[in-house]
Amino acid sequence: MDKIIKTYIGLRYKAKDTVEGIVKTLNNNPKAETIELYARGNAISIAIDVLEILKRELSIEKSNIQTNTKEIMNERGHTSNTSEITITLPFQKIK
């Protein structure tokens, strides 16, 4: 099992549903040490909501947030800038 739980956040699921999935994954992975959340564009606000819920439910105090801008080309050949965020949360199981 992986020590890092990677979660890509999109607009399809609500923040609470994403948190439930992460918690289930953590319960099934006793070696997990880190949670990483990835989001782009409009999904960034959902990623922040997931972050705050996880911090509250799992008593996580520290987080590392990195932001970036990525240039994306559409099917017509036009480019546009899209914001992206990576949130890293250290996690230790409570024994």
C-alpha positions as CSV (number, residue, x, y, z in Angstrom):
1,M,0.0,0.0,0.0
2,D,1.1,3.6,-0.6
3,K,2.3,6.0,2.0
4,I,0.8,8.9,0.0
5,I,-2.9,9.1,-0.7
6,K,-3.4,11.1,-3.9
7,T,-6.8,12.6,-4.6
8,Y,-7.7,14.6,-7.8
9,I,-10.6,16.9,-7.1
10,G,-13.1,17.8,-9.7
11,L,-16.5,19.3,-10.0
12,R,-18.3,16.0,-10.2
13,Y,-18.5,15.2,-6.4
14,K,-19.3,17.4,-3.4
15,A,-16.6,18.1,-0.8
16,K,-18.2,15.9,1.8
17,D,-18.4,12.9,-0.6
18,T,-14.7,13.4,-1.4
19,V,-13.8,13.5,2.3
20,E,-15.7,10.2,2.9
21,G,-13.7,8.6,0.1
22,I,-10.4,9.8,1.6
23,V,-11.4,8.6,5.1
24,K,-12.3,5.1,3.7
25,T,-9.0,4.9,1.9
26,L,-7.1,5.9,5.0
27,N,-9.0,3.3,7.0
28,N,-8.0,0.6,4.5
29,N,-4.4,1.8,4.3
30,P,-2.6,1.6,7.7
31,K,0.7,2.8,6.2
32,A,-0.7,6.1,4.9
33,E,1.4,9.1,6.1
34,T,0.4,11.9,3.7
35,I,-2.7,13.1,1.9
36,E,-2.2,15.0,-1.3
37,L,-5.1,17.0,-2.9
38,Y,-4.9,18.2,-6.5
39,A,-7.3,20.6,-8.2
40,R,-7.5,23.0,-11.2
41,G,-9.7,25.9,-12.1
42,N,-13.2,25.9,-10.5
43,A,-12.4,22.8,-8.5
44,I,-10.0,24.8,-6.3
45,S,-12.8,26.0,-4.1
46,I,-13.9,22.4,-3.5
47,A,-10.3,21.4,-2.7
48,I,-10.2,24.1,0.0
49,D,-13.5,22.9,1.4
50,V,-12.1,19.3,1.5
51,L,-9.0,20.6,3.2
52,E,-10.9,22.3,6.0
53,I,-13.2,19.4,6.6
54,L,-10.2,17.0,6.8
55,K,-8.4,19.3,9.1
56,R,-11.4,19.4,11.4
57,E,-12.3,15.7,11.3
58,L,-8.8,14.3,11.5
59,S,-7.3,17.0,13.8
60,I,-4.6,17.9,11.3
61,E,-2.9,21.2,12.2
62,K,-0.3,21.7,9.4
63,S,-0.8,21.8,5.7
64,N,1.4,22.8,2.8
65,I,-0.3,24.6,-0.1
66,Q,1.4,25.2,-3.5
67,T,-0.2,27.1,-6.3
68,N,0.7,27.3,-10.0
69,T,-0.6,28.5,-13.3
70,K,-0.6,26.1,-16.2
71,E,-1.0,26.9,-19.9
72,I,-3.5,24.6,-21.6
73,M,-4.2,24.4,-25.3
74,N,-7.8,23.6,-26.4
75,E,-8.8,21.6,-29.5
76,R,-8.8,24.7,-31.7
77,G,-5.2,25.5,-30.8
78,H,-5.9,28.4,-28.5
79,T,-4.1,28.6,-25.2
80,S,-5.5,29.7,-21.8
81,N,-4.0,30.0,-18.3
82,T,-5.5,27.7,-15.6
83,S,-4.8,27.9,-11.9
84,E,-3.9,24.7,-10.1
85,I,-3.3,23.9,-6.4
86,T,-1.6,21.1,-4.6
87,I,-2.3,20.6,-0.9
88,T,-0.2,18.3,1.2
89,L,-1.4,17.1,4.6
90,P,0.7,15.0,7.0
91,F,-1.4,12.3,8.6
92,Q,-0.8,10.0,11.6
93,K,-3.3,7.4,12.7
94,I,-4.6,7.9,16.3
95,K,-3.8,4.7,18.2
